[in-house]
Amino acid sequence: MDQLNQTSTLSWTETENTTVSGMLKIWSHVQTAFDQARFEWNLVAFAVGIAIYFWFSFEPSAAFAFSGLCFSIIVFLICRFYWQWAFILMPGSFALLGIALGVLHTQSVARPILPEYHKSYLVEGWIEKTATSKSMQQIYVRVDQIADLAPSKTPKRVRIRLKPGDFKAGDTVQVRAVLNQPPDPAIAGGYDPARRAFFEQIGGYGFAVGVPEVIDFHPRSVVNILRVRLVKFRYAMSQHIQARAPPRTSGLQAALLTGDRSAIPEEQERYLRDAGLAHLLAISGMHMGLLAGGAYYLATLFFAMIGPWARRYDMRKCAAVIGMLFATGYLLLSGASVSTQRAYIMAMIVFTAIILDRRAVSMRSVAVAAAITLLLHPENLLNAGFQMSFSATAALVAVYRYWADRSDRYNEGYRSNTILNRLWKGFVGLSMTSFVAGTATAGFAALQFHRVARYGFVGNLAAMPMFTFLAMPAGFLAVLVIPIGLDVYLLKIMGLGLDYILNVSKWVSEREGALLYLKGANSAVIGVFGLGFVFLCLGPKFIRLLGIGLTVISIAMWANLTKPDMRISQEGRVALWDESGNVLLVDRTRGDGFGRTQFLERSGFPTAPMAKFTSSTVPCDAVGCRFNIEGKSIAVLYEPEGVLESCLDSDLVVLIQRRLGPVAKWVCDVPVVDTRALVAHGALDVAIENGEIIMSVANPNKRKARPWGG
């Protein structure tokens, strides 16, 4: 018996030792991975901290942010002397630093916001940019003053819709407009226009009630003068390009060269989007790389032809300075949008690395660019453009690093410089770039926009060579030769390339099933998927396996999200799915258009037809309607007279045109939503899950606690 107990003890001890050994081995792998890419992993923790800040249901104070900064400094000093603790303490301190940055940045960009009720204002300011939406025009006005409004309550910018007129960007205007605060989300957990407006410092949305009057510009500073002149130059350049370019592609050419997208026909935008080529419209890393990279290589070739200089100096560094100048010029000419700023930062880092004799393109370069972008604009972390841009760049760097290591070993004893071999390598490289970038961005595009272009790889493979080697080089050269009047010929060449791309996008987008529609994902799914993607790109084998696991978990979370069965807008408009789940039944076909569109897109059926429900499909009377959804009875009432009766035989009562009296609220044992709640909390989504009614509102209390939700 003693021998048996001794054997069992030994067996248990060996098992325990094996478990401990395995855990220590995993710990060692994780610590090694952290040490090999310490900056990158600290940046991940920093981004997680920013995400936590935006997830908060309250607004942290400046004292909290200051405490976080002090704590991070203390942790950094500790890790300088006790480096073995860095693996544990540094990520936590960087996460706290991310939270602190979110607080401080939010307070630094905060500007007055107009009240939520509509009111007429006399606005005076200059037009920063214009946009076209169907038959209306939108102008973004940098406000100088608003009559009868104190400077402390005057927003920095306002957006005004009006009929197209004889005014342009850079003009100083005086206009009477009805304005109110930027709108809340149209659906629960959906796109938040107010948050975007807050960080763009737009304090009011509205429409003009008169014709804007162009007045004399009264500059208040040298900076304002330079801003106005730059905007006028940009839009004058856009008009010049549109006047001299082929008519079909003139708007597209102006957008690619100056960032002015107001003249692109909606049909062309739809073709490009459905063919997976919408990324061509946003001036980003690809456009910046073509211009700045092309300037760098041409400058390198030119300097190499000057023998004495080439033998004495490293001409790549001089060429890098030329590339920086061209990148800066393109940034200013294109309007310095957020995506262009990200591309510019990446280009500056690459050229700086060349000047400092560092590796130009590496995961560290991508991480530094992401860090600078987040330091300047922490809110970009939630932006689909940021996620797709850096995911594509990180994936390309990771894949090419893996590919380069193996191709060098494969080609160690085999070198071929024939023209056919070079062409083949170029085709394979371009195909690989399209596939990797498309795959990397497809996940975020599906999560953010609820759609995937099924033939996006085909569209990119067919269009990108023409875009890369003909259209954009001709466009950049056209801008350079405008002073000597030769731009018209180069714009025609650019137009030929873009005309081909439009034909490709039209053909691809018209294929049957070109778009795959998916249901919407919440922020938790996007966050877990993003972490998994980062682990796949940064980590060694063990961390990559963890990344695959997180990606699978995010997909499972996404698949288990419940599709809402009913929507009730803030104004009381009702929409619900019929029994087949393919037709959206509505009380009125007009009204709540934007909210219903978002509701359909998030459900994964953006093209589903809408039909007006009648008494034959839904039991309705003068008091209201009763809906039966998966065994649950939901009463939607117009008048409060039927509330007490409905409380007895309904599972949810919604009063959409009147407020609920105190007696009915006290007597009713089931949830009741009245017009006061709809106005206060926004649109209501109702879902039936496992026999329970789940209600979600577009403007919950936790959002109201944030500066952009008040």
Secondary structure, 3 states (H helix, E strand, C coil): CHHHHHHHHHHHHHHHHHHHHHHHHHHHHHHHHHHHCHHHHHHHHHHHHHHHHHHCCCCCCHHHHHHHHHHHHHHHHHHHHCHHHHHHHHHHHHHHHHHHHHHHHHHHHCCCCCCCCCEEEEEEEEEEEEEEECCEEEEEEEEEEECCCCHHHCCCEEEEEECCCCCCCCCEEEEEEEEECCCCCCCCCCCCHHHHHHHCCEEEEEEECCCCEEECCCCCCHHHHHHHHHHHHHHHHHHHHHHHCCHHHHHHHHHHHHCCCCCCCHHHHHHHHHCCCHHHCCCCHHHHHHHHHHHHHHHHHHHHCCHHHHHHCCHHHHHHHHHHHHHHHHHHHCCCCHHHHHHHHHHHHHHHHHHCCCCCCCHHHHHHHHHHHHHHCHHHHHCHHHHHHHHHHHHHHHHHHHHHHHHHHHCCCCCCCCHHHHHHHHHHHHHHHHHHHHHHHHHHHHHHHCEEECCHHHHHHHHHHHHHHHHHHHHHHHHHCHHHCCHHHHHHHHHHHHHHHHHHHHHHHCCCCCEEECCCCCHHHHHHHHHHHHHHHHCCHHHHHHHHHHHHHHHHHHHCCCCCCEEECCCCCEEEECCCCCCEEECCCCCCHHHHHHHHHHHCCCCCCEEECCCCCCCECCCEEEEEECCEEEEEECCHHHHHHHHHHCCEEEECCCCCCHHHHHHCCCCEECHHHHHHHCCEEEEEECCEEEEEECCCHHHHCCCCCC
